[in-house]
Structures are given as structure tokens and as C-alpha cells.
Amino acid sequence: MKTISFLVIVISAGILAGIVHGMLNIILVEPYLDNAIGIENQRLFAEGQAKDTPQFWQQFTDYRIWQKQGSIVAGAMLGASTGALFGLVFAYSRKSLPSDNDIKKALILASIMWAVLYFIPFLKYPANPPTVGEPDTIAFRASTYALFVALSGFGAVGFAFLYKKMKNRKFLAFVGYAGFMGIMFVIMPPNPDPIGTSMDLVNGFRIISAATMTAYWIANGVILGWMWKRVKPDAVPAA
């Protein structure tokens, strides 16, 4: 393995896919955030926690501009970290993935990691707009979500090893993983915060968030597969 080439294409693919994710968030997700934050602002005005003044709106506008500009940077950081993990798993499992095309191989692995690290946890803890939830429960919600992602990820790795060792009835590995995650769904605590805003807004936010994250994994798979095909970091040098 050419270490430098491997690191360059893995990190680059992740960052590029993360930038795609950040741009899609600005275009598709931010309008839902604007609506959710607008509802929260009106609640603050009604309860007297803030005043509807030009100064408030100027500070609010400046803050939202800063947030939106940071979406690209946040996407790149997400891509660099998640892309590094994706690249390591791809390098380890590439030969066992079906297809002779590196792009197809990367897309197959991306779909698996999307399901294990995002979609299955999403089913248990679906995304909510930032204004939905109590500040006092942020640490609890973040830790339970992270734990569920870890359980899903390590569970998938464990049953993947079991799958490789099984000569017959390999489907039992899938059944075992499904059963394990079913138990985790029951054991892990639910989101403690009630949803006090429009469910149309919340559901729209969840659907768009899932779409942009799906686009991220597709982009990461395509870009990494294409770069791997061109650079061939695992090629053995000629004698």
C-alpha cells in the first residue's frame, strides 16, 4: 500500500464529499432551520425572554450568516473524519466486495456504512431541528445517539467476521445483526424531549436531512472509487 497516496485520496474524497454535503445543506436544509428558528424567536418574544427590536434582528442575521458560511467548513470536517474511516474499511474489504469496478465496490461499501452508521440510528433517533429539545438534555441526547451508532457499527463488524467464517447459512449473520439491533432498539432510551412545534416542519427537516446525508455517502463512494481506480494506491510496484 502506498501510504501517502492512500491518505491523500481518502482524505481528499472525504473532504470533497463533505463540501457537497455542506452545500446541499445550505440549499435544502437551511430553509427549514430558518422556519424553526423563526418559530422559536416568536416564542421568546411572547414570553418576554427577548425583545423584537432592530438590534435583535441585526445580531440574529449576522449569527445566521456565520452559521450558514460555516456549513461548508463543517461539511469538510465531517468528510475528513468519516471519509478516513470509510477509506480504511474500503482498503481492508476491497477484495471481498463484489464487482470488478472500484467505483461500484466503493458504492456498495458506502451503502452498507450509510445503513449501519446513519440510517439505522436515524430510525431510533431521527434528526430534529436545533430548536426542538431542551438545552438541559443536549448531553444526554448526544451521548445516547453516539452510543447507538457505536453499537450499530461494532455490531456490524462482529457479524461481518461471523459471516466470513460461515461456509453455509451465511444469512444467519444478517439475522443475528437484525436481532441484536432489535434488542438495542428496545433497551436504549427514547428521546426525552417532546416535540412542541409543527410536525410538518419536523418531518420535512428529517426527510431533507436524510437526503443530504445519503448524497454525502454516494458522493464519497463515487469520488473515492474514481480516485482509487486512477491512483491505485494498493498496486504492487514492478520489480
C-alpha positions as CSV (number, residue, x, y, z in Angstrom):
1,M,0.0,0.0,0.0
2,K,1.4,3.4,-1.0
3,T,0.7,5.2,2.3
4,I,0.9,8.8,1.1
5,S,-1.2,8.1,-2.0
6,F,-3.8,6.3,0.1
7,L,-4.0,9.1,2.7
8,V,-4.3,11.8,0.0
9,I,-7.1,10.1,-1.9
10,V,-9.0,9.1,1.2
11,I,-8.9,12.5,2.9
12,S,-9.5,14.3,-0.4
13,A,-12.5,12.2,-1.3
14,G,-14.0,12.7,2.2
15,I,-13.5,16.5,2.1
16,L,-14.9,16.8,-1.4
17,A,-18.0,14.8,-0.4
18,G,-18.3,16.8,2.8
19,I,-18.3,20.0,0.8
20,V,-21.1,18.6,-1.4
21,H,-23.0,17.8,1.8
22,G,-22.4,21.3,3.2
23,M,-23.6,23.0,0.0
24,L,-26.7,20.8,-0.1
25,N,-27.4,21.7,3.5
26,I,-27.3,25.4,2.7
27,I,-29.7,25.0,-0.2
28,L,-32.1,22.4,1.2
29,V,-31.8,22.2,5.0
30,E,-31.3,25.9,5.9
31,P,-34.8,27.0,4.9
32,Y,-36.2,24.5,7.5
33,L,-33.8,25.8,10.1
34,D,-34.9,29.4,9.3
35,N,-38.5,28.4,9.8
36,A,-37.8,26.5,13.1
37,I,-35.7,29.4,14.5
38,G,-38.3,31.9,13.4
39,I,-40.9,30.0,15.5
40,E,-38.6,29.9,18.4
41,N,-37.9,33.6,18.2
42,Q,-41.6,34.4,18.3
43,R,-41.9,32.2,21.4
44,L,-39.1,34.2,23.0
45,F,-40.9,37.4,22.2
46,A,-44.2,36.2,23.6
47,E,-42.6,35.0,26.8
48,G,-40.6,38.2,27.2
49,Q,-37.2,36.5,27.0
50,A,-36.2,38.7,24.1
51,K,-37.4,41.9,22.5
52,D,-38.5,42.3,18.9
53,T,-36.0,45.2,18.1
54,P,-33.9,46.1,15.1
55,Q,-30.8,45.3,17.2
56,F,-32.0,41.8,17.9
57,W,-32.7,41.1,14.3
58,Q,-29.3,42.5,13.2
59,Q,-27.5,40.3,15.7
60,F,-29.7,37.3,14.6
61,T,-29.0,37.9,10.9
62,D,-25.2,38.2,11.5
63,Y,-25.3,35.0,13.5
64,R,-27.2,33.1,10.9
65,I,-24.9,34.2,8.1
66,W,-22.0,33.0,10.1
67,Q,-23.7,29.7,10.7
68,K,-24.5,29.2,7.0
69,Q,-21.0,30.0,6.0
70,G,-19.7,27.5,8.5
71,S,-21.8,24.8,6.9
72,I,-19.1,24.3,4.2
73,V,-16.3,24.0,6.8
74,A,-18.4,21.7,9.0
75,G,-19.2,19.5,6.0
76,A,-15.5,19.3,5.1
77,M,-14.6,18.4,8.6
78,L,-17.3,15.7,8.7
79,G,-16.0,14.4,5.3
80,A,-12.4,14.3,6.5
81,S,-13.2,12.3,9.6
82,T,-15.9,10.0,8.2
83,G,-14.0,9.7,4.9
84,A,-10.9,8.5,6.7
85,L,-12.9,5.7,8.3
86,F,-14.6,4.9,5.0
87,G,-11.2,4.7,3.3
88,L,-9.7,2.4,5.9
89,V,-12.6,0.0,5.7
90,F,-12.5,0.1,1.9
91,A,-8.8,-0.7,1.8
92,Y,-9.4,-3.7,4.2
93,S,-12.5,-5.1,2.5
94,R,-12.0,-4.1,-1.2
95,K,-11.0,-7.5,-2.4
96,S,-14.0,-9.1,-0.8
97,L,-16.5,-6.6,-2.2
98,P,-18.4,-7.8,-5.3
99,S,-17.8,-6.3,-8.8
100,D,-14.5,-5.6,-10.6
101,N,-15.1,-1.9,-10.7
102,D,-13.7,0.2,-7.9
103,I,-16.5,2.8,-8.1
104,K,-19.1,0.1,-7.7
105,K,-17.2,-1.5,-4.9
106,A,-17.0,1.8,-3.1
107,L,-20.7,2.5,-3.6
108,I,-21.6,-0.9,-2.2
109,L,-19.5,-0.3,0.9
110,A,-20.8,3.3,1.2
111,S,-24.4,1.9,1.2
112,I,-23.5,-0.5,3.9
113,M,-21.9,2.1,6.1
114,W,-24.7,4.6,5.4
115,A,-27.2,2.0,6.7
116,V,-25.1,1.0,9.7
117,L,-23.8,4.3,10.8
118,Y,-26.6,6.6,9.7
119,F,-29.9,5.1,8.7
120,I,-30.4,2.5,11.5
121,P,-29.5,5.1,14.2
122,F,-31.8,7.6,12.4
123,L,-34.7,5.2,12.8
124,K,-34.2,5.2,16.6
125,Y,-33.2,8.8,17.0
126,P,-34.5,10.8,14.0
127,A,-33.0,14.2,13.4
128,N,-34.8,17.3,14.8
129,P,-34.3,21.0,14.1
130,P,-32.0,22.6,16.6
131,T,-34.8,24.4,18.4
132,V,-36.6,21.1,19.2
133,G,-35.4,19.9,22.5
134,E,-34.4,21.2,25.9
135,P,-30.9,22.6,26.5
136,D,-30.6,20.5,29.7
137,T,-30.9,17.2,27.7
138,I,-28.3,18.0,25.0
139,A,-25.5,16.0,26.6
140,F,-27.9,13.0,27.2
141,R,-29.2,13.1,23.7
142,A,-25.8,13.4,22.1
143,S,-24.3,10.5,24.3
144,T,-27.2,8.1,23.6
145,Y,-27.1,8.8,19.9
146,A,-23.3,8.3,19.8
147,L,-23.7,5.1,21.8
148,F,-26.3,3.7,19.5
149,V,-24.1,4.5,16.5
150,A,-21.2,2.7,18.1
151,L,-23.4,-0.3,18.9
152,S,-24.6,-0.5,15.4
153,G,-21.1,-0.1,13.9
154,F,-19.3,-2.6,16.2
155,G,-22.3,-5.0,15.9
156,A,-21.9,-4.9,12.1
157,V,-18.2,-5.6,12.3
158,G,-18.7,-8.5,14.7
159,F,-21.4,-10.1,12.5
160,A,-19.3,-9.4,9.4
161,F,-16.5,-11.6,10.9
162,L,-19.1,-14.2,11.6
163,Y,-20.3,-14.0,8.0
164,K,-16.8,-14.7,6.7
165,K,-16.4,-17.7,8.9
166,M,-19.7,-19.3,8.0
167,K,-19.5,-21.6,5.0
168,N,-23.2,-22.4,5.0
169,R,-26.1,-20.4,6.2
170,K,-24.4,-17.1,5.9
171,F,-27.8,-15.4,6.1
172,L,-27.7,-16.1,9.9
173,A,-25.2,-13.3,10.2
174,F,-27.7,-10.9,8.9
175,V,-30.4,-12.4,11.1
176,G,-28.1,-12.1,14.1
177,Y,-27.3,-8.4,13.4
178,A,-31.0,-7.6,12.9
179,G,-31.9,-9.4,16.2
180,F,-29.1,-7.6,18.0
181,M,-30.2,-4.2,16.8
182,G,-33.8,-5.0,17.6
183,I,-32.8,-5.6,21.2
184,M,-30.8,-2.3,21.2
185,F,-33.9,-0.5,19.9
186,V,-35.9,-1.8,22.9
187,I,-33.1,-1.3,25.5
188,M,-31.9,2.2,24.5
189,P,-33.9,5.1,26.0
190,P,-36.1,7.2,23.7
191,N,-35.6,10.9,23.0
192,P,-36.7,12.6,26.3
193,D,-37.9,15.8,24.8
194,P,-41.5,16.3,23.5
195,I,-41.9,18.0,20.1
196,G,-43.8,21.2,20.6
197,T,-43.6,22.5,17.0
198,S,-45.3,21.7,13.7
199,M,-44.7,18.0,12.7
200,D,-44.9,19.1,9.1
201,L,-41.8,21.2,9.7
202,V,-40.0,18.5,11.7
203,N,-40.8,15.7,9.2
204,G,-39.7,17.9,6.3
205,F,-36.4,18.6,8.1
206,R,-35.9,14.9,8.8
207,I,-36.5,13.9,5.1
208,I,-34.2,16.6,3.7
209,S,-31.5,15.9,6.3
210,A,-31.7,12.2,5.4
211,A,-31.5,13.1,1.7
212,T,-28.4,15.2,2.1
213,M,-26.6,12.6,4.2
214,T,-27.4,10.0,1.6
215,A,-26.0,12.3,-1.0
216,Y,-22.8,12.6,1.1
217,W,-22.3,8.8,1.2
218,I,-23.0,8.5,-2.5
219,A,-20.5,11.3,-3.3
220,N,-17.9,9.8,-1.0
221,G,-18.3,6.4,-2.7
222,V,-18.1,7.7,-6.2
223,I,-15.2,10.1,-5.6
224,L,-13.1,7.5,-3.6
225,G,-13.8,4.8,-6.1
226,W,-12.8,7.0,-9.0
227,M,-9.6,8.2,-7.3
228,W,-8.7,4.6,-6.2
229,K,-9.1,3.5,-9.8
230,R,-6.9,6.3,-11.1
231,V,-4.2,6.2,-8.4
232,K,-4.2,2.5,-7.5
233,P,-2.6,3.0,-4.0
234,D,-2.6,-0.8,-3.4
235,A,-0.7,-1.6,-6.7
236,V,2.5,-3.6,-6.2
237,P,5.4,-1.8,-7.8
238,A,7.1,-3.7,-10.6
239,A,10.4,-5.4,-9.8
